[in-house]
């Protein structure tokens, strides 16, 4: 009698060519990119003289 689900899950152990990037590097890069984009938008607004709302203080 065959086992239910046999052969449905396959694990590929073959290595592919290309750079190996860990998940931590991806997260750090994304956060850094978000910070750079927000900073550039803020600095662009300062240069153009736009009214930038102040953050609330607690």
N, CA, C and O atoms as a DFTB+ gen file, in Angstrom:
232 C
 N C O
     1  1       0.845      -1.172       0.000
     2  2       0.000       0.000       0.000
     3  2       0.898       1.245       0.000
     4  3       1.756       1.373       0.873
     5  1       0.718       2.179      -0.974
     6  2       1.585       3.363      -1.054
     7  2       1.281       4.375       0.057
     8  3       0.153       4.486       0.538
     9  1       2.311       5.094       0.436
    10  2       2.167       6.137       1.451
    11  2       1.478       7.343       0.814
    12  3       1.806       7.730      -0.307
    13  1       0.524       7.931       1.531
    14  2      -0.201       9.094       1.003
    15  2       0.753      10.268       0.823
    16  3       1.523      10.591       1.727
    17  1       0.705      10.893      -0.320
    18  2       1.542      12.054      -0.599
    19  2       2.956      11.713      -1.012
    20  3       3.806      12.599      -1.100
    21  1       3.220      10.455      -1.265
    22  2       4.581      10.059      -1.634
    23  2       4.946      10.658      -2.988
    24  3       4.196      10.535      -3.957
    25  1       6.077      11.292      -3.040
    26  2       6.554      11.854      -4.298
    27  2       6.041      13.243      -4.611
    28  3       6.424      13.816      -5.631
    29  1       5.180      13.810      -3.763
    30  2       4.653      15.138      -4.047
    31  2       5.616      16.244      -3.615
    32  3       5.594      17.338      -4.179
    33  1       6.439      15.974      -2.646
    34  2       7.399      16.961      -2.167
    35  2       8.773      16.565      -2.675
    36  3       9.252      15.459      -2.424
    37  1       9.396      17.486      -3.392
    38  2      10.725      17.213      -3.926
    39  2      11.675      18.290      -3.442
    40  3      11.349      19.476      -3.469
    41  1      12.834      17.880      -3.007
    42  2      13.856      18.801      -2.555
    43  2      14.990      18.787      -3.566
    44  3      15.540      17.733      -3.887
    45  1      15.331      19.962      -4.060
    46  2      16.406      20.067      -5.033
    47  2      17.699      20.380      -4.298
    48  3      17.822      21.425      -3.660
    49  1      18.637      19.493      -4.387
    50  2      19.917      19.683      -3.715
    51  2      21.003      20.104      -4.692
    52  3      22.162      20.259      -4.308
    53  1      20.642      20.284      -5.923
    54  2      21.621      20.680      -6.924
    55  2      21.921      22.168      -6.773
    56  3      21.008      22.990      -6.716
    57  1      23.205      22.505      -6.708
    58  2      23.621      23.903      -6.573
    59  2      23.521      24.591      -7.929
    60  3      23.883      24.018      -8.957
    61  1      23.029      25.817      -7.919
    62  2      22.956      26.597      -9.145
    63  2      24.061      27.644      -9.138
    64  3      24.560      28.029      -8.081
    65  1      24.433      28.095     -10.319
    66  2      25.475      29.112     -10.439
    67  2      24.919      30.469     -10.034
    68  3      23.716      30.713     -10.125
    69  1      25.801      31.340      -9.589
    70  2      25.391      32.690      -9.226
    71  2      25.733      33.004      -7.789
    72  3      26.103      32.121      -7.016
    73  1      25.605      34.278      -7.438
    74  2      25.959      34.683      -6.073
    75  2      24.947      34.177      -5.052
    76  3      23.748      34.108      -5.322
    77  1      25.448      33.833      -3.897
    78  2      24.576      33.382      -2.807
    79  2      24.399      34.549      -1.840
    80  3      25.374      35.043      -1.274
    81  1      23.167      34.987      -1.651
    82  2      22.869      36.115      -0.772
    83  2      21.955      35.619       0.334
    84  3      20.908      35.027       0.069
    85  1      22.348      35.859       1.555
    86  2      21.552      35.435       2.695
    87  2      20.360      36.352       2.919
    88  3      20.343      37.479       2.426
    89  1      19.365      35.879       3.658
    90  2      18.168      36.687       3.893
    91  2      18.445      37.936       4.720
    92  3      17.755      38.943       4.556
    93  1      19.432      37.895       5.599
    94  2      19.760      39.073       6.405
    95  2      20.261      40.221       5.547
    96  3      19.910      41.378       5.778
    97  1      21.085      39.897       4.555
    98  2      21.605      40.924       3.647
    99  2      20.469      41.549       2.847
   100  3      20.469      42.758       2.614
   101  1      19.511      40.748       2.430
   102  2      18.375      41.262       1.659
   103  2      17.552      42.225       2.510
   104  3      17.161      43.291       2.034
   105  1      17.287      41.862       3.758
   106  2      16.496      42.722       4.647
   107  2      17.234      44.032       4.916
   108  3      16.636      45.106       4.849
   109  1      18.524      43.948       5.220
   110  2      19.311      45.156       5.498
   111  2      19.361      46.066       4.272
   112  3      19.254      47.286       4.400
   113  1      19.522      45.484       3.097
   114  2      19.558      46.274       1.870
   115  2      18.225      46.968       1.618
   116  3      18.204      48.131       1.215
   117  1      17.119      46.275       1.847
   118  2      15.797      46.874       1.651
   119  2      15.559      48.022       2.623
   120  3      15.055      49.074       2.229
   121  1      15.917      47.830       3.887
   122  2      15.739      48.891       4.884
   123  2      16.612      50.093       4.531
   124  3      16.161      51.234       4.635
   125  1      17.845      49.853       4.118
   126  2      18.734      50.949       3.731
   127  2      18.184      51.698       2.522
   128  3      18.264      52.925       2.469
   129  1      17.635      50.986       1.563
   130  2      17.055      51.621       0.384
   131  2      15.851      52.475       0.757
   132  3      15.687      53.576       0.231
   133  1      15.010      51.981       1.655
   134  2      13.853      52.752       2.116
   135  2      14.310      54.032       2.803
   136  3      13.734      55.096       2.577
   137  1      15.343      53.940       3.643
   138  2      15.859      55.122       4.343
   139  2      16.423      56.131       3.349
   140  3      16.198      57.333       3.498
   141  1      17.147      55.666       2.347
   142  2      17.713      56.566       1.340
   143  2      16.607      57.265       0.559
   144  3      16.714      58.459       0.283
   145  1      15.555      56.551       0.202
   146  2      14.450      57.148      -0.553
   147  2      13.732      58.196       0.284
   148  3      13.445      59.287      -0.208
   149  1      13.437      57.882       1.542
   150  2      12.756      58.845       2.413
   151  2      13.632      60.075       2.628
   152  3      13.134      61.200       2.593
   153  1      14.926      59.876       2.849
   154  2      15.835      61.007       3.047
   155  2      15.915      61.874       1.794
   156  3      15.937      63.101       1.893
   157  1      15.960      61.253       0.625
   158  2      16.041      62.041      -0.604
   159  2      14.759      62.829      -0.844
   160  3      14.814      63.966      -1.313
   161  1      13.610      62.245      -0.530
   162  2      12.352      62.983      -0.663
   163  2      12.304      64.154       0.311
   164  3      11.851      65.242      -0.045
   165  1      12.767      63.937       1.531
   166  2      12.780      64.986       2.544
   167  2      13.729      66.109       2.141
   168  3      13.376      67.284       2.242
   169  1      14.933      65.758       1.685
   170  2      15.900      66.776       1.276
   171  2      15.432      67.528       0.034
   172  3      15.682      68.727      -0.093
   173  1      14.763      66.844      -0.872
   174  2      14.219      67.494      -2.057
   175  2      13.130      68.487      -1.660
   176  3      13.042      69.571      -2.236
   177  1      12.308      68.128      -0.687
   178  2      11.261      69.031      -0.225
   179  2      11.874      70.247       0.466
   180  3      11.355      71.356       0.334
   181  1      12.970      70.056       1.200
   182  2      13.649      71.186       1.839
   183  2      14.222      72.138       0.796
   184  3      14.145      73.357       0.951
   185  1      14.792      71.583      -0.261
   186  2      15.388      72.409      -1.308
   187  2      14.334      73.209      -2.055
   188  3      14.565      74.368      -2.400
   189  1      13.186      72.608      -2.308
   190  2      12.157      73.288      -3.088
   191  2      11.344      74.259      -2.243
   192  3      10.527      75.006      -2.781
   193  1      11.552      74.262      -0.939
   194  2      10.838      75.196      -0.069
   195  2       9.442      74.739       0.295
   196  3       8.616      75.551       0.709
   197  1       9.167      73.472       0.151
   198  2       7.843      72.950       0.491
   199  2       7.647      72.971       2.005
   200  3       8.611      72.913       2.768
   201  1       6.406      73.054       2.419
   202  2       6.082      73.061       3.840
   203  2       6.086      71.622       4.347
   204  3       5.238      70.820       3.958
   205  1       7.034      71.301       5.209
   206  2       7.160      69.949       5.745
   207  2       6.532      69.927       7.131
   208  3       6.954      70.682       8.007
   209  1       5.540      69.083       7.345
   210  2       4.910      69.037       8.674
   211  2       5.873      68.516       9.730
   212  3       6.687      67.632       9.466
   213  1       5.768      69.075      10.923
   214  2       6.609      68.644      12.041
   215  2       6.036      67.371      12.646
   216  3       4.821      67.171      12.662
   217  1       6.918      66.515      13.144
   218  2       6.477      65.303      13.823
   219  2       5.974      65.665      15.213
   220  3       6.535      66.545      15.865
   221  1       4.929      65.000      15.670
   222  2       4.420      65.305      17.015
   223  2       5.408      64.871      18.091
   224  3       6.085      63.853      17.952
   225  1       5.482      65.643      19.151
   226  2       6.342      65.287      20.279
   227  2       5.475      64.784      21.413
   228  3       4.372      65.285      21.633
   229  1       5.968      63.808      22.120
   230  2       5.199      63.214      23.210
   231  2       5.785      63.570      24.538
   232  3       5.265      63.155      25.574
